[in-house]
Amino acid sequence: MLRRELETRLLDAHSLTVKDYECLLVLDAAEESSMRRVDLAGRLLLTASGVTRLLDGLERLGFVTKRQCEADARVSYAVIAPAGRKALVKATEIHHAALAEIFGSLFTRKELDTLNELLARLPGAADDVVCPLDEAS
């Protein structure tokens, strides 16, 4: 239910799927805002052809560009474009608002605090990330 609701809101506002959004997040956080396409596929849990289809759509929207590796012509990189960064900022606002609304309607403030605390213990949890659950009432 949560994924469907997030997907609907992102598609309505920005023509982005949750996977598109995740891809932009990963690229934005990557060194030099780029990643080898094969590494990106691994991070997004996609096959090589799956990441190609995903990136083709983001390239058509102008959110991602392709860069060839100077040292090895067989390697290409996905690079977040300025339009992709702008879309990411707007999509993040929608994503966070949706999470705060959905979780805020299901849990009390005390339950949200407990959930935040538990999720923060997971491996890879970032201390400096603003949690949309903090915004829920």
Residue pairs with C-beta under 8 A, 6 or more apart in sequence:
2 102
3 18
5 98
5 102
6 18
6 95
6 98
6 99
7 17
7 18
9 94
9 95
9 98
10 16
10 17
10 18
10 20
10 21
10 91
10 94
10 95
11 17
13 90
13 91
13 94
14 87
14 90
14 91
14 94
15 61
16 24
16 87
16 91
19 44
19 46
19 54
20 54
20 57
20 58
20 63
21 88
21 91
21 95
22 44
23 40
23 44
23 54
23 55
23 58
23 64
23 78
24 58
24 63
24 64
24 80
24 84
24 85
24 87
24 88
24 91
25 88
25 92
26 35
26 40
26 43
26 44
27 33
27 34
27 35
27 40
27 64
27 78
27 79
27 80
27 84
28 80
28 84
28 85
28 88
32 79
33 79
33 80
34 67
34 77
34 78
34 79
34 80
35 43
35 77
35 78
36 69
36 75
36 76
36 77
37 48
37 51
37 52
37 55
37 76
37 77
37 78
38 48
38 51
38 75
40 51
40 55
40 78
41 47
41 48
41 50
41 51
44 50
44 51
44 54
46 54
51 78
55 64
55 66
55 78
58 64
58 84
59 65
59 66
61 83
61 84
61 87
62 81
62 83
62 84
63 80
63 81
63 83
63 84
63 87
64 78
64 79
64 80
64 81
64 84
65 78
65 79
65 81
66 76
66 77
66 78
66 79
67 76
67 77
67 79
68 75
68 76
68 77
69 75
69 76
69 77
80 88
95 132
96 130
96 132
96 135
97 132
97 135
99 132
99 133
99 136
100 132
100 133
100 135
100 136
101 136
103 112
103 115
103 132
103 133
103 136
104 112
104 136
104 137
107 115
107 136
109 136
109 137
112 133
112 134
112 136
115 133
116 131
116 133
116 134
119 125
119 131
120 127
